Amino acid sequence: MRKERPRILITNDDGIHSEGIAALEQAMSDLGDVFVVAPEAEMSGASHSLTLSRPLRIRQVDERHWTVDGTPTDCVVLALNQILGPDMLPDICCSGINHGANLGDDATYSGTVAGALESTILGVPGLAFSLVAYRDHDFTESARIARQVTEKALTEGIPEGTLLNVNVPKGVPRGLRVTKQGFKTARPVISEHIDPRGKPYYWIGELREGFRAEGGTDFEAIDEGYVSITPMRSDLTNHHVLGHLTDWNS
């Protein structure tokens, strides 16, 4: 017999003390039983990295909150296999709400997306939520959208092996669009500085010039004021190219 309330695992890459994760937890509180397992510090840009070179430590904050001194991927692996375990597996994993966009190519760097991806790989549907704003974060609308999308996913399900990467524009969205992953037009900017000991250090940045207007992309949806919902999977195979490389077989 199915339990009355679904279990919802929440993680992120901005850390357990971020405003975004608090807004997400609040939005999910009446949908089911919420459990939070998140990095103890910010892990933005951690991508799908798994900590293998050192031990990890789990700290239980209270009955339903834990921190891990690792990446979002570490958090999900430990949540599903150690903290909650097979007897308390969640019905869905919600990652976010990220303080900034995870559109196009940037999804590959995102710890927020990686948390949802790892959950999906381990058999629990994953949703990644991001607010497309870099200052003056107001999570009111993004939290509402997160609740709406999560409720729909719990009710109707998500195709196996699929995660949903959800980006919410700043302000009140005009609606929701299912999109494909777009491509940004940008170039790296490396800033060199000198530390107090006279040694150089470097800060990696980026100058964005826009995006490719291909029709139906996440960038275009956001640019037009819509929520972007992009279905993703862990399979990185370029299926369109397989047929062109058959003569490489030997």
N, C-alpha and C positions, 0 to 999 in steps of 0.2 A: 504493500500500500504506500502511495506517495505521501511524503510529509506535507503538512498543510502549507508551510511557508518555504519558499526556495531559499537556498543558501547563496549568498553573494560574496565573493572574494573581491576585495579592493586593493589595488597596489598603485604605484606611480614611479616616476623617476625624479620628482622634485623633492622627495623626502616626506616623512610622516608629519612634519609640522607645516606643510604648505597649505595655503588657502584653498587651492584647487581640490586637494584630497578631502579636506573638511567639507567643502561644498558638495562633492560627489557622495560622500557618506551620508550627509543630511538628506540628499535627494533620494537615496536608495532606502532610507530607514523604514519606510512603510511598505516597501515592495517585498521585503524578506528579511532574513537574519543575516546581518552584515558582519563580516570579519575583515579586518584590515591588517595586511602584512606588507610593510613598505620599508624602503631604505632609511637608515637612521640619518643620512645626510643626502644632499642633492647629488644625483647621478645622471644629470642631463647629458645626452650624447653617448651614453654607455652602450647603446645599440643592443644587440642580442648576446652580450658577453656573459660568460659564466666564469666564476672565480674558481680556479683550479690550483693556484700557486700558494694558497694560504688557507688556514681554517676560517670558518665563518662563525660568528656569534649571533645568537638569537636573544633578544631581550623582550620579555613579556611586560607590556605596559599595564594592561588590565585584562579582563576576561576575554575581550574581543579585539585587542590591539597588540601587535608585535612589531618590533623593528629588527632589521637584519643589517649588519655592517657589510653590505655587498650591493650587487646590482639588482635591477628589477627582475631579471631572469632568475637570479639566486633566490629572490623573495618568493617567486611563484613555485619554483622547484621545492623549496623548503615548506611552503604553505601546503602544497598538495601531498607531499610525501612524509612530512615530519610534524608540522604544527597541527594541521587538521587531520591529515591521514585519510586512508581509504574509507573509514567509517563515517567521515564527515565531509566528503568531497562536495565542493560547491557546485551549483547548477550553472553558474556563469562567473566569469572574471571580468571586472571592469577596471581599466587602467586609466589614471588621470585624476582630475582634469588638468591637462598640461598647461603651463603658463607660456603659451606661444603655439604657433602652428606646427603641424607635422604633415606637410603637404608634399606631394611629388617625391623627388629624390630624397628629401630630408627624412622620410619615413624609415629609410635604411639606417639612419644614425640614431633614431629615436628609442630611448629607453621605455617610453610610454607604449609605443607600438610593440616593442619587444616583450613587455610583460604580457600583453594580450596574445602575442604570437606563441610564447612558450606555453601558456595555458592551453591554447588550441592544439598544439603539438601533443600535449599530455592528455588530451581528450575532453577538456572543459572549454566550452565556447568562450571566445575572448572578444572584448570590445575595448577600443582605445578612444579616449575623448580628449580633444585639445581645443583651447580657446585661441582664436587667431587675434591675439593682442599682445603687445610687448610692454605695455605700461598701463596703469589705471585699470587693472583687472577687475571686472565686475562679472562674477560667475553666475548671476541670476539666470540668464537665458541658457547658458551652456549646461547648467545643472538641470534645468527643465528638459532640455533636449536629451540629456543623458538618461534621465528617468524614462522619458517617452520611448527612446530607442531600446533601452534595456527591457522595459515591460513588453514591447513588441517581440523582442528576441526570445524572452522567456515563454511567451504565449505561442508564437508561431515557429520558433526554432531557427537555427542557422545551419546552412549546409555543412556537412562534416568537413573538417579541415580548413574552415574559412573563418577569418577574423574580420571584423568591421572596423575600419579606421575612420573615425568621425571627427570632422573639424567644424567648429561653429564660429561664424563670423562675429565680429564685435557688434553690439547693439541687438536689435530684435530681428531675427532671421525672417526672410520672405517665404521660406518653406524648406523642404528637404529635397535633395537630389542624390540619386545613386550615380556615382561617377567612376571614372577610371583614373589611375595614377598619372599625374602630369609630369612635366619636366621644366625645371626652372632654368632661367638664363642668369648665370652668376659666375663670379671668379673669386678665387681665394685672395685674401689680403693678409699678409704676414706683417705684424708689428713687432719691431725689435726694440728692446729696452736694455738698460744696464741696471743690475741690482746693486745694493749698497756695498757689496764686496768687489764691484768692478767687473762682474761676469755678465755676459749677455743672456737674456731670456727672450722668449718669443710668445706672442699671443696670436692664435689663429682666428681670423675673422673672415668676413665675406662681404662682397659688394654685389647686391642683387640688382639686376637690370630688368627683370620681368619674368615671363614664362612663355612657353610655346602655346599658341592658340590653336589647338587641334580639335576642339569641340568635345564637350562632355567630360572635361577633366576636373579634378578637384580644385585646381587653381581658378578655373573659370567660374565654377559654382560659387566659391568664396568671393571672387571679384564682383559677382552679380548679387551678392547678399544672401545666398542660400547656404544651408548646411550641406556639407559634402560627406557622403557615406560611401567609402570605397571598400569593396570586398577584396581581401588579400589572402594569400596562403604562403606556406613555407617553401613550396616548390619554385625554385628559381630557374628552372629549365626554360630556355627560349625555344618553345615548341615550333615556332615558325621557321627556325633555322635548321631543325633536325634533318629535313629532307635535302637541304643544300649541302650537307656535310657527309652524305652517305659514301662518297668516294674516299673519305678518310678511313673507313673501316678496312681492316686488314686481317 
